[in-house]
Amino acid sequence: MLRVVTNEQKDKIMRYNDIIAIQPDKRGGKPCIRGLRITVYDVLGWLASGMTPAEIVEDFPELTHADIMACLAFAADRERTVTWIKAA
């Protein structure tokens, strides 16, 4: 099924700072979703294992589709900012 995302939804997803937070006292300082104990890495792992966003939301109803897209935006942004250093 093709899902159409509005510009308003895109803006909300790209502002993942409103959704993803890093708190030293929660999950060892890993980035978590909206204060929950679900990390970005949890969501990325589920997606990598083949789960669809709909299946994730079904299994974890406290999450939204926007939360999952924010995890992807966070990961993409982090990948853009990683500096690769060739080993000597």
C-alpha positions, 0 to 999 in steps of 0.5 A: 500500500502506498502511503502519502505523507503530507508536508506537515507530517514530513516537517514533524518527522524531520523534527525528531528532536521533539520525539527522540531524547537522550537522557543519561538515566534512561536506557543507559543514555541511548536515544529513546522515543518520547520518554518511553523505554523504547530506543531508536535502536529497538525500532531499527532492529525490528525494522531490520528484522522485517517488521513493518511499521504497522506491525510495530505499532500493533505490538507496541501501541504506545508508538505511532507511525511518526515515532517510527519515521522519527527513528529513521530520520534520527538514524539518517541524520546520525549517519550523515554526521559520522566521521569515518577515519581510515585505520593506519 
